Amino acid sequence: MKLSTLIICAIVLGGITSCKKKPGIPRPDHIIIVMEENHSYDEVMGSANAPYINQLAKEGALFTDAHGVVHPSQPNYLAIFSGSTQGVIADECLEDTLPYTTPNIAASLIRGGFTFKGFAETMPSPGFLDCYNQRSELTGAHLYARKHAPWVNWQGTQPNGIPAELSQPMTAFPKDFNELPTLAYVIPDMDNDMHNIGKPGDSAAIQRADHWLKDKLEAYVEWAKTHNSILILTFDEDDFKEVNHIPTIIVGAGVKPGVYKEKINHYSVLHTIEAMYDLPVQDTNREQPIMSVWMN
């Protein structure tokens, strides 16, 4: 199999680019995307507080020049889900201006005959639309936040809408990984994604997130290696620096382990998935290379 960083594209109506997958880009049976929060590359990679994340980096492909699109959090989640920040520049709850009707990866997959689900920890019920739920006893902050579950902003029967039953609490995450959709977004709550610091401080927040990832998804990662499936682990943004330098790791079947120095961002991740399944690529005016980490 020949590696390629290119895709063949044709401009079609509506500002969308239709792309065909070139040889060398795989088509996983299952992809899980996990988004962590508000920590830079240097805070996580090589840190004794994140042993499992660093283990994944050794087992898979580590991108050393990965970046969030913007600050603060919410536009980054929208970008990796829809190829656009949708004009959002802050973390305000979008419940009064939605649902969106714009293209997104879930709607594209469904139209292409594939499947999607979003799983959010401490989301209290399927199809939940409120901005937050209860507060944490550990940190005193909110746990579930709608701003971190981008698919909810398209929930409904409108064009490009996401059926409510595809928005699920993490308690619905299947034990049989064969039951996973083609693409699943898995969102830890804010105690477990490095967002809520609380006491005793930042190191504990990193440790909680690392432990959560190992506890919830280590079995999937090991299964994925022999079942044509992958995990993509990334961060929404760094610790509010202009460079917005974040860790991004891909691990699983067909991934060539190593350190990759190409510059990528959330649009690169999305465009890679679109290319895998021959889906339309949203025209963000930020053409990004397809991430090339695949075995010969």
C-alpha positions as YAML, in Angstrom:
chain: A
units: angstrom
residues:
- id: 1
  name: MET
  ca: [0.00, 0.00, 0.00]
- id: 2
  name: LYS
  ca: [1.46, 3.36, -1.05]
- id: 3
  name: LEU
  ca: [1.25, 6.21, 1.42]
- id: 4
  name: SER
  ca: [-0.21, 9.48, 0.17]
- id: 5
  name: THR
  ca: [-0.90, 12.90, 1.60]
- id: 6
  name: LEU
  ca: [-3.10, 13.83, -1.35]
- id: 7
  name: ILE
  ca: [-6.73, 13.40, -2.29]
- id: 8
  name: ILE
  ca: [-8.42, 13.90, -5.66]
- id: 9
  name: CYS
  ca: [-11.03, 16.65, -5.37]
- id: 10
  name: ALA
  ca: [-13.60, 18.37, -7.53]
- id: 11
  name: ILE
  ca: [-15.43, 21.58, -6.66]
- id: 12
  name: VAL
  ca: [-19.19, 21.16, -6.63]
- id: 13
  name: LEU
  ca: [-22.10, 23.44, -5.75]
- id: 14
  name: GLY
  ca: [-22.53, 24.88, -2.27]
- id: 15
  name: GLY
  ca: [-18.86, 25.45, -1.47]
- id: 16
  name: ILE
  ca: [-18.28, 21.74, -0.81]
- id: 17
  name: THR
  ca: [-15.45, 19.73, -2.27]
- id: 18
  name: SER
  ca: [-16.15, 16.14, -3.31]
- id: 19
  name: CYS
  ca: [-13.09, 13.99, -2.73]
- id: 20
  name: LYS
  ca: [-12.19, 10.44, -3.64]
- id: 21
  name: LYS
  ca: [-9.93, 8.35, -1.48]
- id: 22
  name: LYS
  ca: [-6.57, 7.54, -3.07]
- id: 23
  name: PRO
  ca: [-4.78, 4.23, -2.49]
- id: 24
  name: GLY
  ca: [-2.95, 4.29, 0.81]
- id: 25
  name: ILE
  ca: [-5.75, 5.75, 2.91]
- id: 26
  name: PRO
  ca: [-7.52, 3.03, 4.92]
- id: 27
  name: ARG
  ca: [-11.20, 2.68, 5.73]
- id: 28
  name: PRO
  ca: [-11.48, 1.66, 9.40]
- id: 29
  name: ASP
  ca: [-14.54, -0.25, 10.53]
- id: 30
  name: HIS
  ca: [-14.67, 1.96, 13.63]
- id: 31
  name: ILE
  ca: [-13.15, 5.27, 14.70]
- id: 32
  name: ILE
  ca: [-13.40, 6.82, 18.17]
- id: 33
  name: ILE
  ca: [-12.46, 10.48, 18.65]
- id: 34
  name: VAL
  ca: [-11.73, 11.65, 22.20]
- id: 35
  name: MET
  ca: [-11.27, 15.36, 22.96]
- id: 36
  name: GLU
  ca: [-9.37, 16.46, 26.05]
- id: 37
  name: GLU
  ca: [-9.23, 20.04, 27.32]
- id: 38
  name: ASN
  ca: [-7.06, 23.11, 27.75]
- id: 39
  name: HIS
  ca: [-3.58, 21.63, 28.00]
- id: 40
  name: SER
  ca: [-0.58, 22.17, 25.79]
- id: 41
  name: TYR
  ca: [1.65, 19.58, 24.19]
- id: 42
  name: ASP
  ca: [4.44, 20.26, 26.66]
- id: 43
  name: GLU
  ca: [2.13, 19.88, 29.67]
- id: 44
  name: VAL
  ca: [1.07, 16.37, 28.63]
- id: 45
  name: MET
  ca: [3.72, 14.69, 26.49]
- id: 46
  name: GLY
  ca: [6.49, 13.32, 28.65]
- id: 47
  name: SER
  ca: [4.53, 14.08, 31.82]
- id: 48
  name: ALA
  ca: [4.55, 11.55, 34.65]
- id: 49
  name: ASN
  ca: [0.95, 12.64, 35.28]
- id: 50
  name: ALA
  ca: [-0.19, 11.13, 31.96]
- id: 51
  name: PRO
  ca: [1.41, 7.67, 31.69]
- id: 52
  name: TYR
  ca: [-1.36, 6.13, 29.60]
- id: 53
  name: ILE
  ca: [-1.48, 8.95, 27.07]
- id: 54
  name: ASN
  ca: [2.28, 8.71, 26.70]
- id: 55
  name: GLN
  ca: [1.98, 4.94, 26.27]
- id: 56
  name: LEU
  ca: [-0.51, 5.51, 23.43]
- id: 57
  name: ALA
  ca: [1.94, 7.92, 21.82]
- id: 58
  name: LYS
  ca: [4.59, 5.19, 21.77]
- id: 59
  name: GLU
  ca: [2.18, 2.61, 20.40]
- id: 60
  name: GLY
  ca: [0.77, 4.86, 17.72]
- id: 61
  name: ALA
  ca: [1.39, 7.99, 15.69]
- id: 62
  name: LEU
  ca: [2.23, 11.13, 17.68]
- id: 63
  name: PHE
  ca: [1.85, 14.48, 15.90]
- id: 64
  name: THR
  ca: [4.31, 16.96, 17.37]
- id: 65
  name: ASP
  ca: [3.05, 20.00, 15.41]
- id: 66
  name: ALA
  ca: [-0.72, 19.74, 16.04]
- id: 67
  name: HIS
  ca: [-2.78, 22.83, 16.86]
- id: 68
  name: GLY
  ca: [-6.19, 23.94, 17.95]
- id: 69
  name: VAL
  ca: [-7.98, 26.23, 15.50]
- id: 70
  name: VAL
  ca: [-8.77, 29.08, 17.88]
- id: 71
  name: HIS
  ca: [-9.53, 29.95, 21.52]
- id: 72
  name: PRO
  ca: [-11.72, 29.26, 23.50]
- id: 73
  name: SER
  ca: [-13.03, 25.68, 23.56]
- id: 74
  name: GLN
  ca: [-16.35, 25.56, 21.73]
- id: 75
  name: PRO
  ca: [-15.29, 26.65, 18.22]
- id: 76
  name: ASN
  ca: [-12.72, 23.84, 18.17]
- id: 77
  name: TYR
  ca: [-15.40, 21.21, 18.82]
- id: 78
  name: LEU
  ca: [-17.52, 22.70, 16.04]
- id: 79
  name: ALA
  ca: [-14.52, 22.73, 13.69]
- id: 80
  name: ILE
  ca: [-13.62, 19.06, 14.13]
- id: 81
  name: PHE
  ca: [-17.28, 18.07, 13.72]
- id: 82
  name: SER
  ca: [-18.36, 20.30, 10.83]
- id: 83
  name: GLY
  ca: [-15.29, 21.80, 9.17]
- id: 84
  name: SER
  ca: [-16.31, 25.27, 10.38]
- id: 85
  name: THR
  ca: [-16.51, 27.20, 13.61]
- id: 86
  name: GLN
  ca: [-20.01, 28.25, 12.47]
- id: 87
  name: GLY
  ca: [-19.11, 31.84, 13.33]
- id: 88
  name: VAL
  ca: [-18.94, 30.99, 17.04]
- id: 89
  name: ILE
  ca: [-16.19, 32.81, 18.94]
- id: 90
  name: ALA
  ca: [-17.01, 31.99, 22.57]
- id: 91
  name: ASP
  ca: [-18.30, 29.28, 24.92]
- id: 92
  name: GLU
  ca: [-21.88, 30.52, 25.25]
- id: 93
  name: CYS
  ca: [-24.65, 27.93, 25.14]
- id: 94
  name: LEU
  ca: [-26.16, 27.83, 21.65]
- id: 95
  name: GLU
  ca: [-29.58, 26.48, 22.58]
- id: 96
  name: ASP
  ca: [-31.46, 29.63, 21.53]
- id: 97
  name: THR
  ca: [-29.92, 29.82, 18.03]
- id: 98
  name: LEU
  ca: [-30.09, 26.20, 16.96]
- id: 99
  name: PRO
  ca: [-30.35, 23.67, 15.49]
- id: 100
  name: TYR
  ca: [-27.85, 24.21, 12.70]
- id: 101
  name: THR
  ca: [-28.62, 23.01, 9.19]
- id: 102
  name: THR
  ca: [-25.05, 23.15, 7.89]
- id: 103
  name: PRO
  ca: [-23.05, 20.10, 6.73]
- id: 104
  name: ASN
  ca: [-21.31, 17.96, 9.34]
- id: 105
  name: ILE
  ca: [-19.46, 14.66, 9.53]
- id: 106
  name: ALA
  ca: [-22.34, 12.75, 11.14]
- id: 107
  name: ALA
  ca: [-24.87, 13.71, 8.46]
- id: 108
  name: SER
  ca: [-22.32, 12.98, 5.73]
- id: 109
  name: LEU
  ca: [-21.62, 9.51, 7.13]
- id: 110
  name: ILE
  ca: [-25.31, 8.69, 7.42]
- id: 111
  name: ARG
  ca: [-25.97, 9.78, 3.83]
- id: 112
  name: GLY
  ca: [-23.02, 7.66, 2.72]
- id: 113
  name: GLY
  ca: [-24.44, 4.53, 4.33]
- id: 114
  name: PHE
  ca: [-22.23, 4.66, 7.43]
- id: 115
  name: THR
  ca: [-23.13, 5.27, 11.07]
- id: 116
  name: PHE
  ca: [-22.47, 7.76, 13.87]
- id: 117
  name: LYS
  ca: [-23.08, 8.25, 17.58]
- id: 118
  name: GLY
  ca: [-21.96, 10.76, 20.16]
- id: 119
  name: PHE
  ca: [-21.32, 9.58, 23.73]
- id: 120
  name: ALA
  ca: [-20.98, 12.16, 26.51]
- id: 121
  name: GLU
  ca: [-20.13, 11.32, 30.11]
- id: 122
  name: THR
  ca: [-22.76, 12.42, 32.66]
- id: 123
  name: MET
  ca: [-25.17, 13.46, 29.92]
- id: 124
  name: PRO
  ca: [-28.28, 12.57, 31.94]
- id: 125
  name: SER
  ca: [-30.44, 11.14, 29.13]
- id: 126
  name: PRO
  ca: [-30.38, 10.44, 25.38]
- id: 127
  name: GLY
  ca: [-31.00, 13.53, 23.28]
- id: 128
  name: PHE
  ca: [-30.40, 15.87, 26.25]
- id: 129
  name: LEU
  ca: [-30.46, 19.51, 25.06]
- id: 130
  name: ASP
  ca: [-29.79, 21.59, 28.18]
- id: 131
  name: CYS
  ca: [-26.54, 23.49, 28.54]
- id: 132
  name: TYR
  ca: [-25.25, 21.75, 31.69]
- id: 133
  name: ASN
  ca: [-26.24, 19.18, 34.28]
- id: 134
  name: GLN
  ca: [-25.20, 18.77, 37.91]
- id: 135
  name: ARG
  ca: [-22.08, 20.11, 39.57]
- id: 136
  name: SER
  ca: [-19.17, 17.97, 40.66]
- id: 137
  name: GLU
  ca: [-18.71, 17.15, 44.33]
- id: 138
  name: LEU
  ca: [-14.97, 16.96, 43.66]
- id: 139
  name: THR
  ca: [-14.32, 20.26, 41.90]
- id: 140
  name: GLY
  ca: [-17.55, 22.22, 42.41]
- id: 141
  name: ALA
  ca: [-17.81, 22.83, 38.66]
- id: 142
  name: HIS
  ca: [-20.30, 21.56, 36.09]
- id: 143
  name: LEU
  ca: [-19.75, 18.07, 34.71]
- id: 144
  name: TYR
  ca: [-21.53, 17.66, 31.35]
- id: 145
  name: ALA
  ca: [-21.39, 20.73, 29.11]
- id: 146
  name: ARG
  ca: [-23.22, 21.00, 25.80]
- id: 147
  name: LYS
  ca: [-20.37, 23.11, 24.39]
- id: 148
  name: HIS
  ca: [-18.22, 19.95, 24.38]
- id: 149
  name: ALA
  ca: [-20.80, 17.78, 22.56]
- id: 150
  name: PRO
  ca: [-20.91, 19.39, 19.11]
- id: 151
  name: TRP
  ca: [-23.40, 16.98, 17.51]
- id: 152
  name: VAL
  ca: [-26.13, 18.22, 19.88]
- id: 153
  name: ASN
  ca: [-26.12, 21.53, 18.01]
- id: 154
  name: TRP
  ca: [-27.46, 19.76, 14.91]
- id: 155
  name: GLN
  ca: [-30.00, 17.58, 16.71]
- id: 156
  name: GLY
  ca: [-33.35, 17.40, 14.93]
- id: 157
  name: THR
  ca: [-35.04, 16.53, 11.64]
- id: 158
  name: GLN
  ca: [-33.91, 19.61, 9.68]
- id: 159
  name: PRO
  ca: [-31.44, 19.29, 6.76]
- id: 160
  name: ASN
  ca: [-28.18, 17.76, 8.02]
- id: 161
  name: GLY
  ca: [-29.96, 17.02, 11.31]
- id: 162
  name: ILE
  ca: [-28.82, 14.38, 13.80]
- id: 163
  name: PRO
  ca: [-31.54, 12.10, 15.23]
- id: 164
  name: ALA
  ca: [-31.85, 12.43, 19.01]
- id: 165
  name: GLU
  ca: [-31.24, 8.72, 19.53]
- id: 166
  name: LEU
  ca: [-27.69, 9.16, 18.21]
- id: 167
  name: SER
  ca: [-26.85, 11.41, 21.18]
- id: 168
  name: GLN
  ca: [-26.19, 9.13, 24.14]
- id: 169
  name: PRO
  ca: [-24.79, 9.17, 27.69]
- id: 170
  name: MET
  ca: [-21.50, 7.35, 28.17]
- id: 171
  name: THR
  ca: [-23.45, 4.67, 30.06]
- id: 172
  name: ALA
  ca: [-24.75, 3.53, 26.65]
- id: 173
  name: PHE
  ca: [-21.23, 2.91, 25.31]
- id: 174
  name: PRO
  ca: [-21.30, -0.73, 24.12]
- id: 175
  name: LYS
  ca: [-19.33, -3.47, 25.82]
- id: 176
  name: ASP
  ca: [-19.25, -5.34, 22.51]
- id: 177
  name: PHE
  ca: [-17.14, -3.05, 20.34]
- id: 178
  name: ASN
  ca: [-18.57, -4.59, 17.19]
- id: 179
  name: GLU
  ca: [-21.73, -2.63, 18.06]
- id: 180
  name: LEU
  ca: [-19.93, 0.71, 17.78]
- id: 181
  name: PRO
  ca: [-20.86, 2.99, 14.88]
- id: 182
  name: THR
  ca: [-18.45, 3.84, 12.09]
- id: 183
  name: LEU
  ca: [-17.55, 7.03, 13.94]
- id: 184
  name: ALA
  ca: [-18.10, 7.76, 17.62]
- id: 185
  name: TYR
  ca: [-17.29, 10.96, 19.44]
- id: 186
  name: VAL
  ca: [-16.53, 10.11, 23.09]
- id: 187
  name: ILE
  ca: [-16.53, 13.13, 25.40]
- id: 188
  name: PRO
  ca: [-15.39, 12.78, 29.04]
- id: 189
  name: ASP
  ca: [-17.11, 15.11, 31.47]
- id: 190
  name: MET
  ca: [-15.25, 18.17, 32.68]
- id: 191
  name: ASP
  ca: [-13.81, 16.45, 35.75]
- id: 192
  name: ASN
  ca: [-12.24, 13.85, 33.47]
- id: 193
  name: ASP
  ca: [-11.08, 15.81, 30.41]
- id: 194
  name: MET
  ca: [-8.55, 18.09, 32.22]
- id: 195
  name: HIS
  ca: [-10.99, 21.03, 32.21]
- id: 196
  name: ASN
  ca: [-11.98, 21.20, 35.90]
- id: 197
  name: ILE
  ca: [-8.88, 21.76, 38.00]
- id: 198
  name: GLY
  ca: [-10.13, 22.07, 41.57]
- id: 199
  name: LYS
  ca: [-7.92, 20.94, 44.42]
- id: 200
  name: PRO
  ca: [-5.19, 19.72, 44.65]
- id: 201
  name: GLY
  ca: [-4.44, 21.33, 41.30]
- id: 202
  name: ASP
  ca: [-3.55, 20.90, 37.65]
- id: 203
  name: SER
  ca: [-1.52, 17.72, 38.06]
- id: 204
  name: ALA
  ca: [-4.54, 15.97, 39.56]
- id: 205
  name: ALA
  ca: [-6.71, 17.07, 36.63]
- id: 206
  name: ILE
  ca: [-4.23, 15.52, 34.18]
- id: 207
  name: GLN
  ca: [-4.04, 12.36, 36.26]
- id: 208
  name: ARG
  ca: [-7.85, 12.01, 36.39]
- id: 209
  name: ALA
  ca: [-8.14, 12.36, 32.62]
- id: 210
  name: ASP
  ca: [-5.35, 9.89, 31.98]
- id: 211
  name: HIS
  ca: [-6.89, 7.35, 34.37]
- id: 212
  name: TRP
  ca: [-10.35, 7.82, 32.81]
- id: 213
  name: LEU
  ca: [-9.00, 7.22, 29.33]
- id: 214
  name: LYS
  ca: [-7.23, 4.04, 30.38]
- id: 215
  name: ASP
  ca: [-10.22, 2.79, 32.36]
- id: 216
  name: LYS
  ca: [-12.81, 3.48, 29.67]
- id: 217
  name: LEU
  ca: [-10.95, 2.89, 26.42]
- id: 218
  name: GLU
  ca: [-7.86, 0.73, 26.93]
- id: 219
  name: ALA
  ca: [-9.88, -2.39, 26.06]
- id: 220
  name: TYR
  ca: [-11.14, -0.73, 22.89]
- id: 221
  name: VAL
  ca: [-7.60, 0.29, 21.87]
- id: 222
  name: GLU
  ca: [-6.31, -3.25, 22.25]
- id: 223
  name: TRP
  ca: [-9.33, -4.61, 20.34]
- id: 224
  name: ALA
  ca: [-8.95, -1.98, 17.62]
- id: 225
  name: LYS
  ca: [-5.43, -3.14, 16.76]
- id: 226
  name: THR
  ca: [-6.77, -6.45, 15.44]
- id: 227
  name: HIS
  ca: [-10.22, -5.29, 14.25]
- id: 228
  name: ASN
  ca: [-9.49, -2.62, 11.62]
- id: 229
  name: SER
  ca: [-10.32, 0.22, 14.00]
- id: 230
  name: ILE
  ca: [-8.55, 3.27, 15.45]
- id: 231
  name: LEU
  ca: [-8.61, 5.80, 18.28]
- id: 232
  name: ILE
  ca: [-7.90, 9.47, 17.65]
- id: 233
  name: LEU
  ca: [-6.97, 11.38, 20.80]
- id: 234
  name: THR
  ca: [-6.67, 15.14, 20.61]
- id: 235
  name: PHE
  ca: [-7.27, 18.33, 22.62]
- id: 236
  name: ASP
  ca: [-9.56, 21.23, 21.91]
- id: 237
  name: GLU
  ca: [-6.90, 23.87, 22.61]
- id: 238
  name: ASP
  ca: [-3.77, 24.44, 24.63]
- id: 239
  name: ASP
  ca: [-3.46, 26.49, 27.83]
- id: 240
  name: PHE
  ca: [-4.59, 29.71, 26.09]
- id: 241
  name: LYS
  ca: [-1.31, 30.46, 24.32]
- id: 242
  name: GLU
  ca: [-1.25, 32.00, 20.84]
- id: 243
  name: VAL
  ca: [0.56, 29.01, 19.35]
- id: 244
  name: ASN
  ca: [-2.29, 26.68, 20.45]
- id: 245
  name: HIS
  ca: [0.03, 23.65, 20.43]
- id: 246
  name: ILE
  ca: [-1.75, 20.42, 21.43]
- id: 247
  name: PRO
  ca: [-1.08, 16.66, 21.47]
- id: 248
  name: THR
  ca: [-2.75, 14.54, 18.79]
- id: 249
  name: ILE
  ca: [-2.34, 10.75, 18.69]
- id: 250
  name: ILE
  ca: [-3.69, 8.06, 16.38]
- id: 251
  name: VAL
  ca: [-3.43, 4.44, 17.49]
- id: 252
  name: GLY
  ca: [-4.89, 1.20, 16.20]
- id: 253
  name: ALA
  ca: [-4.97, -1.11, 13.20]
- id: 254
  name: GLY
  ca: [-2.78, -0.12, 10.27]
- id: 255
  name: VAL
  ca: [-1.19, 2.85, 12.05]
- id: 256
  name: LYS
  ca: [2.55, 3.12, 11.59]
- id: 257
  name: PRO
  ca: [4.00, 4.05, 15.02]
- id: 258
  name: GLY
  ca: [6.28, 7.01, 15.10]
- id: 259
  name: VAL
  ca: [6.71, 10.73, 15.54]
- id: 260
  name: TYR
  ca: [5.13, 12.84, 12.80]
- id: 261
  name: LYS
  ca: [6.23, 16.44, 12.31]
- id: 262
  name: GLU
  ca: [3.71, 17.64, 9.73]
- id: 263
  name: LYS
  ca: [1.64, 20.61, 10.83]
- id: 264
  name: ILE
  ca: [-2.01, 19.69, 11.42]
- id: 265
  name: ASN
  ca: [-5.11, 21.03, 13.13]
- id: 266
  name: HIS
  ca: [-8.72, 19.95, 13.72]
- id: 267
  name: TYR
  ca: [-9.57, 20.42, 10.05]
- id: 268
  name: SER
  ca: [-6.79, 17.95, 9.16]
- id: 269
  name: VAL
  ca: [-8.37, 15.31, 11.39]
- id: 270
  name: LEU
  ca: [-11.81, 15.89, 9.89]
- id: 271
  name: HIS
  ca: [-10.55, 15.89, 6.30]
- id: 272
  name: THR
  ca: [-8.70, 12.63, 6.90]
- id: 273
  name: ILE
  ca: [-11.92, 10.96, 8.08]
- id: 274
  name: GLU
  ca: [-13.84, 12.39, 5.13]
- id: 275
  name: ALA
  ca: [-11.23, 10.97, 2.75]
- id: 276
  name: MET
  ca: [-11.41, 7.54, 4.39]
- id: 277
  name: TYR
  ca: [-15.11, 7.21, 3.58]
- id: 278
  name: ASP
  ca: [-15.21, 9.18, 0.29]
- id: 279
  name: LEU
  ca: [-17.31, 11.91, 1.90]
- id: 280
  name: PRO
  ca: [-17.66, 15.55, 0.83]
- id: 281
  name: VAL
  ca: [-15.05, 17.85, 2.33]
- id: 282
  name: GLN
  ca: [-16.36, 21.12, 3.73]
- id: 283
  name: ASP
  ca: [-14.70, 24.13, 2.14]
- id: 284
  name: THR
  ca: [-13.18, 25.96, 5.11]
- id: 285
  name: ASN
  ca: [-10.62, 27.85, 3.00]
- id: 286
  name: ARG
  ca: [-8.06, 26.04, 5.14]
- id: 287
  name: GLU
  ca: [-6.92, 23.20, 2.90]
- id: 288
  name: GLN
  ca: [-5.18, 20.66, 5.08]
- id: 289
  name: PRO
  ca: [-3.15, 17.58, 4.17]
- id: 290
  name: ILE
  ca: [-4.51, 14.12, 4.83]
- id: 291
  name: MET
  ca: [-2.73, 12.68, 7.85]
- id: 292
  name: SER
  ca: [-0.31, 9.99, 6.58]
- id: 293
  name: VAL
  ca: [0.37, 7.47, 9.31]
- id: 294
  name: TRP
  ca: [-0.61, 4.22, 7.65]
- id: 295
  name: MET
  ca: [1.41, 1.03, 7.28]
- id: 296
  name: ASN
  ca: [2.62, -0.10, 3.84]
...
